[in-house]
């Protein structure tokens, strides 16, 4: 099939795709034949002439066409399917698709939607920064805000347009995604139309842009993607003058939230804060800073104080800041940045335990998971603050930063779904424990959670582990080792197959061979830890997740329940879910 030609200098908004699928004599086969481009306003007669001309110069395609009695035609215009019928060996005619192909037509429409989404994601991946370029960017501390502003203007938006949205902006080392998800869930429980931009995604890139708690549809993503991509392509000053992957998605998210008319945007920082491209928003009134730890040290600084300064960069003049940071030095840095911005109120949120003073509240507390215990207080106060500033009819006149629960808050905490954080999924005999912990603090929580969930059973325990970036795997593995004794430890790249091929949605910037070398390094670190505490070493290195799960299937009795912990990287979790879906697709 011909791919969309992105370098056509004509107005791409007036171009459509003509997809043709062949139908066998039995009426069951429905497979691709070819795709052509045509302009707006083509009549069925003109389309037929175009096809006849195409067949005249493509005898092989005509020969293929002649082996089938009919071909189903579908345009990317909002038209119903039609059928191409052979008039003779050189001509074809067009008629409405008969009812006997109705089911095939629906399947085809779904196929083309998935295909168009796939093409959009593959094109998006061409904007992905390769590993070496990313390292250079970190080394030279590139300011991404000017670039983001430039591409935002080219996409058709201004900073004045961004001011039409109301934001809650959240930075931090760990828990910022969970905090945002909880805040979004609480505000949705209040009846507000919410927008939520986060990263990374687990399985589908649509997870990064949510409206009312749900990822936008693939159809909407595709429509918004091509609208923005084509504008940016037309405005290029030189060949590679395009925003990088995350920058592009940030701009796309603003377009979505404006068009969908959301009432509040919960915006999660990508990396850092001061120079993160989400920090282009000029009017944030509610700011959250989650717990801090050492991360991305080559970009953000080698000390917690330096990292705290970067994270506090999202504070705007006149905003209210809430934080769950515990280190006094870091709090001092954040307070200093508040003073620097001017007119800023600063609050350290109450301990989560203080929300459960009543007996009925203590019963609720037992049903909440570790993620809520860690990030719940900050999420609640962010929601309260936004309501206080924007919807006085929904807010209670209570003391600011006070620990209390409303019906909507309880509903939001209970109904929040944030996959990949203290999540358990069952696949046949595999009790999969999924947690994207990648810092010392979050790994302690992960280890404790898995220990409480699995250590009371006699099931074999399996660890599947990988990290990305400059994480200290020895520290993370030592923490996990202190909580559980594992019968098998698997180190591997974040890829589904040994060929290193993920889906386009989960394509990574690090090459498979580079990831495999990193997995071997993790295995060496684990071996040293085993020698240090005189415990047996059950570690193995695998080239992919599928090879890992196939080994587990062969090594353990299928009637035996297995407790499996997958942690160290959110990218690993996404690839794990896809691998299990592939492995158990017929179950």
Buried (B, 14 or more C-beta within 10 A) or exposed (E): EEEBEEEEEEEBEEBBBBBBBBBEEEBEEBEBBBBBBBEEEBEBEEBBEBBBEBBEEEEEBBEBBEEBBBBBBBBBEEEEBBBBEBEEEEBBBBEEBEEEBEEBBEEBEEBBBEBBBBBBBEBBBEBBBEEEEBBEBBEEEBEBBEBBBBBBBBBBBEEEBBEEBBBBBBBBBBBBBBBBBBBBBBBBBBEBBBBBBBBBBBBBBBBBBBBEBEBBEBEBBBBBBBBBBBBBBEBEEEEEEBBBBBBBBBBBBBBBBBEBEBBBBBBBBBBBBBBBBBBBBEBBBBBBBBBBBBBBBEBBBEEBBBBBBBBBBBBBEEBBBBBBBEBEEBBEBBBEBBEEBEEBEBBBBBEBEEBBEEEEEEEBBEEBBBBBBBBBBBBBBBBBBBBBBBBEEBBEEEEEBEBBBBEBBBBBBEEBEBBBBBBBBEBEBBBBBBBBBBBBBBBBBBBBBBBEBBBEEEBBBBBBBBBBBEBBBBEBBBBBBEBBEBBBBBBBBBBBBBEBEBBBBBBBBBEBEEBBEBBEBBBBBBEEBBEEEEEEEBBBBBBBBBBBBBBBBEEBEEEEBBBBBBBBBBBBBBBBBBBBEBBEEEE
